[in-house]
Amino acid sequence: MKIAIVQVALSHGGAERVGALIANGLSRKGNDMIILTDLNEPVTYKTDSDVVIYDFAGKKANKYIKWFKTIRKIRRIIKKEKPDAIIGIMGLCTLITYIACLGMRIPIVMTEHYGFERPDNAPLNFKQKFFKFHINKLYSAVTVLTEADRKAIGNRLGKVFVMPNPLFLTPVETMPHKEKIVLAAGHLDRWFYKGFDILLQAWSKIQDPSYKLQDWWLKVAGNGKKESFEYLKGLLPDAEWVYNDDDNHRDWLWRSEKYHIEFLGFQKDMESLYKKSEIFVLSSRYEGFGLVLIEAMSQGCAPVACDFNGRQRDILCPEGVSSSMFQNSRIELCENGMLCKPEDVEALASAIGSMIKDEDYRQRVQQHAIERSKFYALDNIIIMWEKLFKTIS
């Protein structure tokens, strides 16, 4: 097949990286791949030499003029290349591609990278609902990241396929040397969504001697504005924070010796950080798909994840949970890790503490997590894409 992928850039976000990975994977299976993107933006996600890249943006201009010209340019490229199918990465690129291809009868697949439901304290706004449940009816198919989202959609859309994000990292073959690190990752300006306030409160609750935390550190990787750091530090006013301003030897940005917490700032080499960490915590109030979760699992981290309506359960416990802790299943265990209810400080504290104290369970989970992460290997995800194309062609 000849397949076109339309995405806003070959840099910046996780969705854009996924687009580049899909292009490479489909190309290696013998498909002719083209990517239409804005080459005014830096290219940091590399594509194979067989993948043809077109610039759909041209010179920078007023945003309304830019998108008008972009629609015309996409139409010219699609008319020239005549792809058998088009993949749109995220809502805006897919919609302008649909407009550009009116009358061409080429199947267009919209890839959703965010969940179709949110908790009551962070609901989808009108625009998000309109795009998800109305604009998405225009396309030949819509992909979602988890079975939980497919169930949330019900029969409100046409063809809906579960299409997880592919794993970028290669799962380790042998367990790396681990340090007593509990790792979390995410942009600090999104602390509410990522639940970093819940995480810090949970960590502060497991400082008693019974958890044997004297050598364990919570490390949070991710940058943010000064206001975000100040808010999160303020949650522990007695933490006695120290700032590291030595740019030549800085491996942490803010540190509290009292609570054994480090804010690491932006980290280029997350792979090495995953390898060093015993445990990875996903404390999000809601999360469409835990890409950092499967990355951490692939490097031997034992995962503790907050699960909103089954999305992280799809990753950690696809075969179901083996046992529960706390009344009303506030913590659930399976061979690949632990699940907690979102926004439950006590449950998250207990889960992290239990994972620290139970070394035998933690080591079993680390091995199982590596194996589970292999399900998300690029080759497996490409097989899913090929089945999708057969369905809509």
C-alpha positions, 0 to 999 in steps of 0.5 A: 500500500501507499500510505500518507501520514499528516502531522503538525511536526516531526518534533515536540510531542509524543503523538508526533513521535508516534507518527514517525515510528508508524511511518518507519514500521509500515515502511519496513513492512514494504509499504510506500510511506509519505509524511506531510508536515511543517518543516519550519519546525525542527526535525528531531524524530528521525525517519527511514530513508525510504519515507518521503517527507513533504512540507505542507506549510511553506513560509511562515504567515498569518495562521489563517493564511497558513492553514488555507495555503496548507489545505491547498498544498495537502490537496496537491500532494495527495492528488500527486501521490494518490495514497491508498489511505491517510493517517491523521495525527491528532484532530487539527491535522486530520480535519484539514486533511479531510477538507483538503481531500474532499471528493477524493474518496481516500480513507482517512484514519483519525488517531486520538491520543487523549481519553474520551472521558475525564473525572468530574473535576477536569471534564472535557470542554465543549470543543473537545467533546464536539471534535471527539463525538461529532467531527470524528464521525467524518472519518473512515475510522478512529483509533483510540489508545485503550479498550476502556476508551472504546467502551466509553465511546459505545456506538456514538462513532462508526469504526473504532479501533484500539491502537496503542502507542508503540514502545520507543525503547528496546526492552532490556534483556538482563536486569540493569543495576538498580538504585533505591529510586522511586521515579515519576515523570511529566511536565510540572506545569501539568501537575494537576493532570499528572497528580504530582500533588497527590504523589508528594502528599503520599510520599510524605506519609511513608516517612516512618521507620517501618518503611525503611526509606532511609536510602530511598529517594523520590525523583521527579523528572520534568521541567516547568515554570517557576510557579509550578515548582513553587506550588509543589514545594509549598505542599511540604512547607517543612521540607527545607528545599535546596536549589542547585545552581551548578550547571556544570554538575547539576543532576538535580534542580531542587532537593529536600534531604528531609523527605528524600525528594529531588526535582530533576528538571528536564532530562534528555536521557530518560532511558538511563534514568528508567534503568536506575530506578526500582519503581515507577509511579504514574500518579495521574488523575486521568491519563489516556495512555501511559506511554512513560509507564510502558517505557519504564516497564521496558527498562525493569521498573516495577510500576505503581499506577493510578487508574482512571476507569480502566486505562492503566488496567489495560496496560498492567492487568489485561488478564485481571487482578490477582488480589486487592488491598484495602476495602473496596479495592483501592489497591489492586495487584497483578503480576505486572504491578499495582493499581490505585484509585486516582486522588487517593493519597492513602492508597498511593502511599500504601502501594508505594510503601508495599512495593518498597518493602516487599522485595520478592514481589517487586523483583517478580513484577520487574521481570513481568513488566519487561515481558508485558512491555514487549506487547507494545513493540513496534512490529506488533503495533504495525500488525494491528495497523495492517489489519485496520487497513484491510478493514477500511480498504 
